[in-house]
């Protein structure tokens, strides 16, 4: 069955640095990958979508890549700020819905 | 636009009772998805509905769980005879008919506690 792994459960970085989160998937070739942000006690918030024929997508300080050969997506936050601290989820389409990874909890230290 | 509205935010039920979770999608959205999230775990797909139709219920337990999205009113996720293992956060998401795969809008969730 399809499976999504995210590089680590938690990631701590210093303010101003670039945070890089990894999402690996197996047993499926998705057409779309999405990234969401989730704060404690809240629902996920959609950030970016990238299609299989797109190598890279940017939105303000966010950048997402999609490597269909490696079956991997990277999510970058440049010039990170303490307000970026949250759990970040990746998801890929599967049939008519999306499968989510377990998330990576990012802490940006001042 | 009020976004996806879920209620109640918190629900406490004793073992054996029924839990009814409600979700009103964003205005103009006709696709509704229910996900369950256990502590420290990812979101697990349960069911995908359109108005008056269940499109995919492959993630829903065969017994005790049911979902509907009537022509009028919110989508309802119903759990009968709740057990402790049903304690979780239940999230509803919606998407528009033109771009169902583009990105979901999630509600704030219902936190079910079974005592």
Interface residues (C-beta under 8 A of the other chain):
Chain A: X4 X31 X32 X34 X36 X41 X42 X43 X44 X45 X46 X49 X89 X91 X93 X95 X96 X97 X98 X99 X100 X101 X102 X103
Chain B: X4 X33 X35 X41 X42 X43 X44 X45 X48 X55 X56 X58 X91 X93 X100 X101 X102 X103 X104 X105 X106 X107 X108 X109
